[in-house]
């Protein structure tokens, strides 16, 4: 697949890096010589210095032969213009990164596809949605919904009170008939290894386990995990960034009590007018005395989304030490993901990764409609639509030669989520959720082409 990426910033470089690993034909365009030079020496891609809205630059990048153009510069206007021009010049599909979330909320009315933009991506909006989902399912470390919750992926750490401990997957299934969930990935405490569970795989204390579950199965997992679901109402947000603002607005709409701390005095006054439903506090959120004055110990959740990853991590650790149940930190450095389990922060989110997950579904083969990467794991969760020509169509799961490094988590049929075991027969139009390690991705894709 030939792909042009406009913008060699954090999102653009991260996308180029991931896609170059997939052996895609990548061209990266930017006006910043240093950013391009770094990408050129570290990645197997083509780089072009120039403005992505220049006709000569797009022609030089052979836009007329391109399958996908992704505009992810820091300028919303540049991204939109680049995609419109690219489509007119012959590009098959276009994706534009935008910061104005109103465009996404009203994209059908505006008709972006008619002017040449197939998809709009807002990393800030994706991050805010992820935070709200995590707060609504507060005991989970990670969560992702398929088809408006017909199936949900949830991740949690097994405590010593869990009924799963020292039982195998098969034993859990035998003890609890008509299970509405299935484990799809396990990370052992203190290791970086990802296990795709089989029947004889045993659960251990401290395991971070990911499940696919139906709507009915969520309560079942909570009960068996030995955890109690407590409602989150009082939330403190550190940082008046775009993510902080979008999160505060969304939470206020859903009747959360929100306190937002912003260091910049002028910005804090502006936020008070922009988010009337929340309490805006002007001050340095790194100041422990300030946090104590604002009753951090009475908060149900603490979300740190400043522009500094280290500040976000440290402030969440302070919140944890004060008894806050749920902590979420925004981080830019992908390496920090490996630390979340060991340092005690519930969830780390990364807007580059969220944007990449969203864009990746246009890159994969087969009828993929959704994709996400599990936090802390080198594992991908894919959703395929079964076509009449798919090798899995009209076959029982037990008769499909599925690689051991992959597992079917569930099936969505007629908008209903189903936990599919060996005797389940896959039909045309089914949406199949698959969890797989990197080495199994191509084999799994080939089954659904």
C-alpha positions in Angstrom: 0.0 0.0 0.0 1.3 3.4 -0.9 0.8 6.0 1.8 1.6 9.7 2.1 1.9 11.2 5.6 1.8 15.0 5.8 3.5 16.1 9.1 6.6 14.7 10.7 5.6 15.7 14.2 4.9 13.3 17.1 1.8 11.7 15.5 3.2 11.7 12.0 6.5 10.2 13.0 4.8 7.5 15.2 2.5 6.6 12.3 5.4 6.4 9.8 7.4 4.2 12.3 4.5 1.8 12.8 3.6 1.6 9.1 7.2 1.2 8.0 7.4 -1.9 10.2 4.4 -3.2 8.2 6.6 -2.9 5.0 4.2 -0.2 3.6 5.5 2.3 1.0 5.6 5.5 3.0 6.4 9.0 1.9 6.7 11.6 4.7 6.3 15.3 3.9 7.2 18.2 6.2 8.8 21.7 6.2 11.0 20.9 9.1 14.4 19.7 7.9 15.5 18.4 11.3 12.4 16.3 11.8 12.7 14.9 8.3 16.4 14.1 8.7 15.7 12.2 11.9 12.9 10.2 10.3 15.1 9.5 7.2 18.0 8.1 9.3 15.8 6.0 11.6 13.0 4.7 9.3 12.9 2.9 5.9 10.8 5.6 4.3 11.0 8.4 1.6 11.0 12.0 2.9 10.2 15.2 1.0 10.9 18.7 2.4 8.1 21.0 1.5 4.6 22.3 2.1 2.0 19.5 2.0 -0.5 21.9 0.4 1.9 22.6 -2.6 0.8 21.0 -5.8 4.4 20.5 -6.9 5.2 18.7 -3.6 2.2 16.4 -3.9 3.0 15.7 -7.5 6.6 14.9 -6.5 5.2 12.4 -3.9 3.2 10.7 -6.7 -0.1 11.5 -5.1 -2.0 10.2 -8.1 -0.7 6.7 -7.4 -1.4 6.8 -3.7 -3.8 4.6 -1.8 -4.0 6.8 1.3 -3.1 10.3 2.3 -2.9 11.2 6.0 -2.7 14.8 7.1 -1.4 15.0 10.6 0.5 18.3 10.8 -0.1 20.7 13.7 -2.2 22.9 11.4 -5.8 21.9 11.0 -6.1 24.1 7.9 -3.1 22.4 6.3 -4.4 18.9 6.9 -7.8 19.7 5.4 -6.4 21.5 2.4 -3.8 18.8 1.8 -6.5 16.1 1.8 -8.8 18.0 -0.5 -6.1 18.6 -3.0 -4.8 15.0 -2.8 -8.3 13.6 -3.5 -8.6 15.9 -6.5 -5.2 14.8 -7.8 -6.1 11.1 -7.7 -5.5 9.8 -4.1 -7.9 6.9 -3.3 -8.6 7.8 0.4 -7.8 10.7 2.7 -7.7 11.2 6.5 -7.3 14.6 8.2 -6.3 15.3 11.7 -8.3 18.1 13.2 -8.5 19.9 16.5 -12.0 21.4 16.3 -14.2 18.6 17.6 -17.3 20.4 16.2 -16.2 19.1 12.8 -16.5 15.5 13.9 -19.8 16.0 15.7 -21.3 17.6 12.6 -19.4 15.9 9.8 -22.5 14.5 8.1 -24.1 18.0 7.9 -21.0 19.6 6.5 -20.3 16.8 4.0 -16.6 16.4 4.3 -16.6 13.3 2.1 -18.1 15.4 -0.7 -15.1 17.8 -0.7 -12.6 14.9 -0.6 -12.0 14.0 3.1 -13.0 10.4 3.9 -12.2 10.5 7.7 -11.6 13.0 10.4 -9.3 12.2 13.3 -9.0 14.2 16.5 -6.4 12.7 18.9 -7.7 15.0 21.7 -11.3 13.9 21.2 -10.2 10.2 21.1 -8.3 10.7 24.4 -11.2 12.5 26.1 -13.6 9.7 25.0 -11.2 7.1 26.3 -11.0 8.9 29.7 -14.8 9.1 30.0 -15.1 5.3 29.2 -12.5 4.5 31.8 -14.3 6.5 34.5 -17.6 4.8 33.7 -15.9 1.5 34.2 -13.7 2.5 37.1 -12.2 -0.8 38.3 -10.8 -1.6 34.8 -7.3 -0.5 33.6 -8.3 -0.5 30.0 -11.5 -0.7 28.0 -12.7 -0.6 24.4 -16.2 -1.0 22.9 -17.2 -2.7 19.7 -20.5 -1.8 18.0 -21.7 0.5 20.8 -21.0 -2.0 23.5 -22.3 -5.2 21.9 -18.9 -6.6 22.9 -16.4 -4.8 25.2 -12.8 -5.4 25.8 -11.8 -4.8 29.4 -8.5 -5.2 31.2 -8.0 -5.6 35.0 -5.3 -6.8 37.4 -6.2 -9.9 39.4 -6.1 -9.4 43.1 -5.7 -12.1 45.8 -9.5 -12.1 46.3 -10.3 -13.1 42.8 -11.9 -16.5 42.3 -9.7 -17.0 39.2 -6.4 -17.4 41.1 -4.6 -20.7 40.4 -7.4 -22.0 38.2 -7.0 -22.8 34.5 -9.1 -21.2 31.8 -10.8 -24.6 31.3 -11.6 -24.9 35.1 -13.1 -21.5 35.2 -15.3 -22.4 32.3 -16.4 -25.7 33.9 -17.3 -23.9 37.2 -19.3 -21.2 35.6 -21.6 -22.4 32.8 -23.0 -20.0 30.2 -20.0 -17.6 30.6 -20.5 -14.3 28.9 -16.8 -13.5 28.7 -13.5 -15.0 27.5 -9.9 -14.1 28.4 -7.9 -13.0 25.3 -4.5 -11.9 26.7 -2.5 -12.2 29.9 0.6 -10.3 31.1 2.3 -11.9 34.1 3.1 -9.5 36.9 6.7 -8.2 36.7 7.2 -9.4 33.1 6.7 -8.0 29.6 5.6 -11.2 28.0 2.1 -11.5 26.6 0.3 -14.8 26.7 -2.6 -15.7 24.5 -4.5 -18.0 26.9 -5.4 -21.6 26.1 -7.5 -24.1 28.1 -4.6 -25.1 30.3 -3.3 -21.5 31.0 -3.5 -20.7 34.8 -4.5 -17.4 36.2 -2.1 -16.0 38.9 -2.3 -13.1 41.4 -1.1 -9.9 39.9 -1.8 -11.0 36.3 -3.1 -8.2 34.0 -5.9 -10.0 32.1 -7.9 -8.7 29.1 -11.4 -10.1 28.5 -13.9 -9.8 25.7 -17.4 -9.7 27.3 -21.0 -9.1 26.4 -23.0 -6.5 28.2 -24.2 -9.1 30.7 -20.7 -10.4 31.3 -19.3 -7.2 32.8 -21.1 -7.7 36.1 -20.0 -11.3 36.1 -16.3 -10.4 35.7 -16.6 -7.8 38.5 -18.0 -10.4 40.8 -15.5 -13.2 40.0 -12.5 -10.8 40.0 -13.2 -10.0 43.7 -13.5 -6.3 43.0 -16.3 -3.9 43.9 -17.6 -1.4 41.4 -17.9 2.1 43.1 -19.4 5.0 41.3 -17.1 7.8 40.4 -18.6 11.3 40.8 -15.9 13.7 42.0 -13.1 14.2 39.5 -10.1 16.4 39.5 -8.4 17.3 36.2 -4.9 18.8 36.1 -4.2 20.8 33.0 -6.3 23.0 30.8 -5.1 21.4 27.6 -7.4 20.6 24.7 -7.9 17.1 26.2 -8.5 18.6 29.7 -11.1 21.0 28.3 -12.9 18.3 26.2 -12.9 15.9 29.1 -14.2 18.5 31.6 -17.0 19.5 29.2 -18.1 15.9 28.5 -17.9 14.9 32.2 -20.0 18.0 33.2 -22.6 17.0 30.7 -22.8 13.6 32.3 -23.3 15.0 35.8 -19.8 14.5 37.2 -18.5 17.0 39.7 -15.4 18.4 38.1 -12.5 20.5 39.4 -9.9 21.6 36.8 -6.5 23.1 37.9 -4.8 25.4 35.4 -1.5 27.1 36.1 -1.9 30.0 33.6 -4.0 32.8 35.2 -5.4 34.2 32.0 -6.3 30.8 30.7 -7.9 29.8 33.9 -10.3 32.8 33.7 -11.1 31.9 30.1 -11.9 28.3 31.1 -14.2 29.5 33.8 -16.4 31.1 31.1 -16.0 28.1 28.7 -16.8 25.4 31.2 -19.4 26.9 33.6 -20.3 23.5 35.0 -16.9 22.9 36.6 -14.8 24.6 39.3 -11.7 26.1 37.8 -8.7 26.6 40.1 -5.8 28.7 39.1 -2.6 27.3 40.5 0.3 24.8 40.1 -1.0 21.3 40.3 2.5 20.0 41.3 2.0 21.8 44.6 1.0 19.1 47.1 -0.4 21.8 49.5 -2.7 23.1 46.8 -4.0 19.6 46.0 -4.6 19.1 49.7 -6.4 22.4 50.0 -8.7 21.4 47.2 -9.5 18.1 49.0 -7.7 15.7 46.7 -8.3 13.0 49.3 -12.1 13.3 48.7 -11.8 12.8 44.9 -12.9 9.6 43.2 -10.6 10.1 40.2 -7.6 12.2 39.3 -6.7 12.9 35.6 -3.5 14.6 34.7 -3.3 15.9 31.1 -0.7 18.7 31.1 1.8 18.9 28.3 4.5 17.3 30.4 4.5 13.5 30.8 6.7 13.5 33.9 4.3 16.0 35.7 1.4 13.9 34.8 3.0 10.7 36.2 4.2 12.3 39.4 0.9 14.1 40.1 -1.0 10.8 39.7 1.4 9.1 42.1 0.7 11.9 44.6 -3.0 11.4 44.1 -2.6 7.7 44.7 -0.8 8.3 47.9 -3.7 10.5 49.1 -6.2 7.6 48.5 -7.6 8.5 45.1 -9.1 5.3 43.6 -8.7 6.0 39.9 -5.7 7.8 38.3 -5.2 8.4 34.6 -2.0 10.1 33.2 -1.4 11.4 29.6 2.0 10.4 28.4 3.9 11.2 25.2 6.7 8.7 25.6 5.7 5.3 24.5 8.3 3.7 26.7 6.4 4.9 29.8 3.6 2.4 29.0 5.8 -0.4 30.4 5.8 1.4 33.7 2.2 1.8 34.5 1.7 -1.5 36.2 4.9 -1.4 38.3 4.6 2.2 39.5 0.9 2.1 40.6 -0.9 4.4 38.1 -4.1 2.8 36.9 -4.0 3.8 33.3 -1.7 5.7 30.9 -3.1 7.1 27.7 -1.2 8.2 24.6 -3.0 10.3 22.0 -0.5 9.2 19.3 -1.3 5.6 19.9 -5.1 6.3 19.9 -4.8 8.1 16.6 -2.7 5.3 15.1 -5.2 2.7 16.3 -8.0 4.7 14.6 -6.0 5.1 11.3 -4.7 1.5 11.2 -8.0 0.0 10.2 -7.5 1.6 6.7 -4.1 -0.1 6.4 -4.9 -3.7 7.3 -6.0 -6.3 4.7 -9.4 -7.9 4.9 -12.6 -6.2 6.0 -11.2 -4.6 9.2 -13.5 -2.1 10.8 -11.8 -1.5 14.2 -8.4 -2.0 15.7 -6.8 -1.2 19.0 -3.4 -2.0 20.7 -3.6 -3.3 24.3 -1.8 -1.1 26.8 1.6 -2.5 27.9 1.3 -5.4 25.5 2.6 -6.1 22.0 -0.9 -7.4 21.1 -3.5 -6.1 18.7 -7.3 -6.4 18.8 -8.9 -6.5 15.4 -12.5 -6.6 14.2 -13.2 -8.2 10.9 -16.4 -8.4 8.8 -16.8 -11.9 7.3 -17.3 -11.7 3.5 -18.7 -14.6 1.4 -15.1 -15.3 0.1 -13.5 -15.4 3.6 -11.9 -18.7 4.4 -13.7 -18.7 7.8 -17.2 -18.3 6.2 -19.6 -21.2 7.0 -17.0 -23.0 9.2 -17.0 -23.9 12.8 -14.3 -22.3 14.9 -12.8 -25.6 15.9 -12.3 -26.5 12.2 -10.4 -23.2 11.3 -6.6 -23.5 11.3 -6.2 -20.5 13.6 -2.6 -19.7 14.7 -1.8 -20.4 18.3 -0.7 -16.8 18.7 -4.2 -15.6 18.1 -7.7 -16.1 19.6 -11.3 -15.3 18.6 -12.7 -13.2 21.4 -16.3 -12.9 20.3 -18.7 -12.4 17.4 -21.3 -9.7 16.7 -24.3 -10.9 14.7 -27.3 -8.8 14.1 -26.0 -6.2 16.6 -25.8 -8.8 19.3 -22.6 -9.8 21.0 -21.9 -13.5 21.3 -19.1 -15.4 23.1 -18.2 -18.0 20.4 -16.7 -21.3 21.4 -15.5 -24.3 19.2 -18.9 -25.4 17.9 -19.9 -21.9 16.8 -20.4 -21.6 13.0 -19.3 -18.3 11.5 -21.6 -16.8 8.9 -21.4 -14.1 6.2 -21.7 -10.6 7.7 -20.6 -11.6 11.2 -18.2 -9.3 12.9 -15.3 -11.3 14.4 -13.1 -9.8 17.2 -9.7 -11.4 17.2 -6.7 -10.8 19.5 -3.3 -11.7 18.1 0.4 -11.3 18.6 2.4 -9.5 15.9 3.7 -12.7 14.3 0.2 -14.0 13.7 -1.3 -10.9 12.1 -0.6 -11.8 8.5 -1.9 -15.3 8.9 -5.1 -14.0 10.6 -5.6 -11.4 7.9 -5.4 -14.1 5.2 -8.3 -16.0 6.8 -10.6 -13.0 6.3 -9.6 -11.7 2.8 
